[in-house]
Amino acid sequence: MTKGLEILNDFFDKIYVITLKRSPERQQKVNKHFANVHFEFFFGVDKMDLDMDQLVQTNVYDPVLAKKKHRNNKEMFLGQVACSLSHRELYKEILAKGYQHVLIMEDDFVPADINMNVLASVTKELPPDWELVYFGYYHNENISFKMKMDQLYYRTLSFFKMIKWTANQVSRLYPRPFSTHLQKAGFHNTTHAYAVSARALPKLIETQTPVIFCADTLLTDLVLNDQLNAFITKPKIFDQEIFMEGGSKVSYITD
């Protein structure tokens, strides 16, 4: 149990934790972490129940467009499609039920070792028109001089159309200052802890129908194209177990 997380229920209409029916051990950990938080498990799509050929034939997944959209021209594998479907189906449920502000977690989150009073500040600093907030993320957390030089290099490559990113997308790769505990989001990985507002849902669903992005790449694509008013918390509130020392390395996407 982590003290201080109960404030999440004061800000969000609903809190969902995406899990699979074959993941009872993860659900036990979630119950421990969220002992003081009101939440609901959302049972997602299991890759064990999917057939890639059928997904393509029924246009649930479009491998041609997925490869075109991927910056390294890669198609998605079955576990990634299942994960993306899980998030998309949850977006549909949130939209249907009329929730305005929702926190979405994956079942391998771990509360970060920080002062949870930060949460109160984060909710106060968010502007009324926010659409996406990363409460947990990896990649581009702290911007170094080398990363700034890389950004200049990417701008050159984009000018000569040697990469898929446009100059405007490159300009949004890294987080930018906003407030004491918030930054404008850039290019970040993972979807183990993020919040969405109702106005973001139609964009998320439409862009991911058919499935053409990994769950986190969907968010990144909309952020880099300036289609979401998106933020990251500073510091991040949640880590992901697979990236932590001593944490479980089991992945239901790749294993």
C-alpha angles and dihedrals in degrees: 000000000000116000118225098034092101088082086076089076091056092059106033127064089211140004120207129188114201112219142148128246089240092057106081093140091058091047090055090055091049091052088053096047093044098040091131096036127090107226143144130226114236112203107221135199115290117215087218087071096049136087116203096210091053092048090055095044092051092044092240086127125026110203094183094055092039090057091046092052096045111095090222095041096248129150121224123256124226098266091052091051090050091051092049091049090051092056093042093051089050090052088055092051092049091050093048093050094048099235113165103197120026134175114213120199134177118224096250097063121128124196109248120244096255140111103281090210083086087078092067090052093048094054091048094049097050113106118236092249098055115138106178134022125183108214088175129025146144132214127049093029098138119025116224130192089253091055090053089052089049089053091055089050091051089051089056091048091049091050090058090041091241092135132037094241116096122222090258092052091050089052089059098047095104130050117261131210118272113147141336095286102017137068129184106260124252131174107331135161133227135036100219093119125015140129130223133193124218094255091061096055100079090051092050094047096044094047091049097048105123098021110257103146137058109247094259095038089058090061092045093051092054093044094050090048090052092241096127130052092227136175143179124215119240108241103023114244100210135039127197120244097226090062096047126094108257093010124130113275094199112127122191088199100057105018 
